[in-house]
Amino acid sequence: RSQGEPMQRTTPRAPRTPGTAAQTPSRQLTRSFTSPAESRSTRKTPEATPRCTSAGSLGSVVSAAGRNERSASVARRLLSGSESKGESKVISSSGATCTEGEKAAWANALWELQERTEGLQCRLAAAQSRGRTLRARMAELDAASLSSLEEMRTFHAAQLVIVDEKAAQRRSELEAQSAEVCNYRGKAERMASGLQAKEEQILRGGQQLADLQARREALIREGEERVARTRALGLARARLELKLLRDGTEVLSGNVSRARLIHNEYLSLKGNIRVFCRFRPMLEGEALLSPPLKVDLRDDSQLTVHSGLTKSVTGMSEHSSAWDFTFDRIFGQDADQTSVFEEISLLVQSALDGYRVAIFAYGQTGSGKTYTMEGPQQELSEAADMGMTPRAVDLIFAEVKELRQKGWAFELHASMLEVYNDAVRDLLPTRPGTAQSSTRGETPRAMELGETGEDWVARRVRVENASTVHALLRRAARERHVAATACNDRSSRSHAIFQLHISGSRLVDGNCEEVSGQLSLVDLAGSERVEKSGVSGERMREAQCINRSLSALGDVVEALARRGQQNESRSAGGAGAGACTHIPYRNSRLTMLLKSSLGGDAKALMFVNASPSAQHLQETLSSLRFASKVHACTVGVARRNASAPTKGARSASRPI
C-alpha cells in the first residue's frame, strides 16, 4: 500500500489443529477457510475450526494483501489457475479435509505475510509518528538555531565594534608612546651632550678648586693674623664698653627721679581726681527683659544718654530726653581689662615715687565694679580677665625688680579692710606674713577708729612677691560679705579697701634717699533701691548702711567742690575769700578711711560703672551725675612723700 493509506485487515487466520504438521511432513499444511461470519465466530470461539472456504473469500484475502507486490502476484496466479480449471472446491462443514495442499500452504503463507505486513505497517506508523515528532523538533531546533545565530551575530558585531575601538585606542597610545620615546631619545641625546659639557666643567672646576685651596691657605694665614689683632681690639673695646656702662648706669640712676618727677607733674596738670566711665556688656538674657540703653559716644571723653520715647502731658506727642556728660576717659562695652589698665598704669607707678594713689570704683549694684577691680571670682580665670587690683600688684613688683637693679631697696606691706554695716573689719590672716594662717570661715576682727580717724592704723602684712599678694586677695574675697538680691546674684554688701604701702631707699654718694608711697584700691558697694532689689531683714539693714555711707561720700565730694571754688575765689581776690568750708569726713567710717585719698595729698581716680540696660536708666543717670561732681572737684596738688639724701641714714644695701 502507498504511504499514508490505512491498512485493511483481512480475514483472520484460523488456529492450527494439533497434528497438522505431523500429517504434512513436507510442510504443506492444510488450511480451513470459512466465511467472514464464520471467521468472526471463530475468533470468538477458538475451539471452532473452519473447514471450508471459497474462491471469493480468497480473492478478498488477495486484495487485502495487495500492498505487497510479491504477495499480490502470487495470489493472482493461484486464482487464475483455479478459475481456468473450473475447480470450485468447497470444504464442507462436516470437517472434510481439502485435498489441495498447495492452497492450504498458500493460505498459511499468505496469512503469515499478512501478519508481517501488519507488523511492518505498525512499525511504519510508529516510524512516521517519530518522523513527524523529529520534524517538529527539527523545526524548533532550526528556529532556536536561527535566533541563537542572530543573537551571536549581534553580539559579535558589538564585540567587533569594541575591538575596533580598543584597537584605535591602542594605536593612539602606541603613537603617543612612540612620540614620548622620540622625546626621551631627544632628551637622552641632550643629556649626553650636557654630560659631556659637565665633565668639561668639572675638569675646569677641579682646576679652580686647586687654585681656591691655595688661596684659602693664604687667607687662613691672613685670618689668623687678623684674629689676633681682633682679639686685642675686642679686649680694648670690652674695657671701654664696661667703662661706658658704668658711666651710663650712674647717669641713668641719676635721671630716674627726674623722669618720674616730670611724669607726676604731667598727672598733676590733668587734675588730682580723674574720672573714668565704663559701660559693662549686656548680660545673657538681659535683652529679653529690657531693650538696651541708647548711648552715643562722641569721642573718648564725651557721651550722650538718651531716654526712651515718652508721651507728653496731653498724650498727643512723644518726645525723648538726652543728657550730656564729659569725663577724662570713656570705655564702651567692648573694652577689655587690658586696655582699661593701660590708662591707669602710669598713675599706679606714681606710688613708687612717694605719692599716695587712690583708685576706687563707684556705681549701682550689678554695674560691674567688682569685675573691674578684682576680675572674675573664679580662681582658674584667664589672665586677660584680671582686674585692676591684681594687675597693679604685678606692675608694682615688676617696677620694684627693675629699680632694685638700679640701686633701690624696697619694703612692701599689704592691708585689707572692709566697711560692713558702718564697722571696719580686718580681712587679712591672724598671723602676719602668711596667707593660709587663718582657717576658712573665721570671723574677721572688727576695729574701732579714734575721734580723728587717724589713731588706728590697719594691720600690715609684709609681702615679698606678687603671688603672695594674690593669695591674700583671694582669701579676702572669700571673707568679704556678699549676698544674692533681685538685682544681682552676687552683690557686694560691704566696701572693700586694699592698700599696698611702699617704702624705698638708695645710697647716693654715701647719702640715703628715701621715698614712701601708698596705693589704695577701693571697691565700693553698689547703691540700690529697695523696691527693685527686694531685700528685707538683714539685707535691708545692709542696703541702708551702704546707701548712707555713699551719701556721706557724696557730701564730702560736694564740700570738696565748694572748697575748690572758694580757693579759686581767694586766689582771684573775689567775694568769700575768707570763708572756710568744712569737709564732713566723720559722717561715715568709709569717708574717714578715704580721707587720706580725697584730702588733696593723694592722686585719685574714680571708675564710674554703668549698666547698658534701659530699665536701669535712673540709676545710671544718678551715677553719672555723681561722677560729674567728682570730676569738677579741685582738691589741690598732690604732695610727694620723699626725703633728700642725708648722711647717717639707714643703708640701702640691707636686705629687705
Phi, psi and omega in degrees: 000154180287163183292129179094352179279135182292143183279134180258135180270128178274183182297134182295148180283137179285147179292148179285145177271143179297141179092000180293314180298328181288329180285333181241083180298332181281015176064020172262090186279145176273148184228135178263132179248143179225170177286168180299323179295319178293324179297322179292317178296328178293321178297323182286326180239097184295342181290332181282135182242123180292146185245339184221164178209174180233169179292330178295319178294326177295320178297322177295325178293318181295320179293327178291329180264017184288351180291330176274121187294320181293317181296319180295319180295318180296318181298321181295322180294320181294317181295317179298322180294320183288325181287322180296324181280343179074024182272133177219088184262133180240134178274127183283167181280352179285352176094021177292139183279137178289142182273342183276095183291331181293321181293322177295317178298320179295322178298319178295316180296319179297321179295318178296318179297323179295319178297317179296321179297318178297318178299317179296322179296318177300314179298321179296319178297318177297320179295320178297317178300316177296324178297316178299317178300317180295321178296319177297317179297321178296322178296317178297316180297322178297317179296316178297320180296320180295315179295318178296322179296320179294318178297315179298323179295316179295314180300314181293327177296316177296318179298322178297321178297315180298317180297320178296318179297314179298321179297319178295320179296316179299322179295319179294319177297319179298319178296319178296316179296323178297317178296320178296320178299321178296319178297313178300323179295320177294320177297319180299319179295317179294321178294323178297315178294321177295322178298320178296320178293322178297321179299318177295321179293324178296321178297317178293322178297322178299321178294318178294323178298320178298318178296319180293321178299319178295320179291326179296318179299321179292320179292324178299316179297320178292323179295320178300322178293320179292322179300319179298317179292322180295320178300318179295318179292322179297319178298318178293322179293319179299318178298319180292317179296321178298321178292317179295323179296317178297317179294320180293323178297319178295317180294317181295315179297330178285335182267351181299313181297321181292319180297317179291327177296318178296319180296317179293326176295323177296318178294324179294323178294331179282348179116143182287324177249110177256153184234126174248135179251137181222128175260127178282160176288162176292136179282162180293125181085353181289330180292338178287333182273327184205145177290160179289151179284135180277114181230126178258119176262102183287323174203199183284356184228357182228141178215160177228128179256129180250140175270169177286171180289130177233148180280152178286179181298321180282344182077011182269344183217166179235146179211161178232155180254157180221144180229132180257140179222149179229129179225176180289327180202140180235130179247128179280187183290338182269001180286134179262176184295326182294313181295328178291318183290331178301330180284337182250000184296321179294324178293322179297322181293342179296337179295332178284346180265006176099017179256156170269123183242130180233128177232120180225154183249133182230149177159175180287167179295137180080014181267357176100025180291311182295323177296319180295317185277318187250338184089189179298152181280347180287138181287337181260029180288160181286156181293333180292341181263007180299143181279183182293324183295305179296328178291321178295322178297315179298319180294318180299313182290329175294318178293323178298320179298319179290320180292330177295328177290343179260012174104003180270151174232134186231149169236134181234135178230143182242147174218149183220120182234161170222146176252104184241121182053043177063028175232140182269130182231140179271127183259359182275163180300162182294316181268124183297146173091355180232145180263351182242016184282341181254139181285155180293134178093357179291136181289124180298155184283128177278136183242155177239135180267156178280187184293321183274349182082004181238002182286331182251131179248134182298144179295133184249143178244125180287135182235144183251338183209172184290327182297325177295320179294321179298321178295320177296319180295320179295320180292319179296324178295326178289328182276346183289149181281121175225156179201163180264136176231179178291341181265336186207135179289331180227084183265129177287127181257014180209165175266125181257133182232116176251130181232136177240113182266128186238130174225131183223158180206159176203160179264130177231106181055042179084355178255154184253127175253133184234146174226152179218114181236170181213132178246117181247127179237117190241128174251100182284146174291150184279141174288146183211155174258130186298324182292336178268322181285335177066034182269161177202165178066232182297321178296326177296316180296320177298316180297321179295317179295321179296311181296324180293318180292323177291326175295319177297322177296321176296322177296321179296318181296317179297320178295321177296321178296319179295321180294324177295320177295321178294323178295321177295320178294322180296319180291333178271351179077024182271194181289150179078018182292333183266359182285153179232128183264132177275135178258115186279066178293330188279000180290345182206149176297327180296312181292331176292322178288330181270007182299319181291338181268336183253355187280358179110341179275352186242161172265119187243145175220136181238130170268124171255115182263139184227153179268142180272006183271141181291337180289344179255027184300313183296317179294321179296317178296321178297317180294317181293325178293318177297318179297325177296322176296318179296320181295334181274355182287142173237106186253003178101177183273137180293152183249136182270133179262090182212155179239144179288158179301129180228147178284149177084001178287171183293147184286138179280350180279355179292134182295137181254000000 
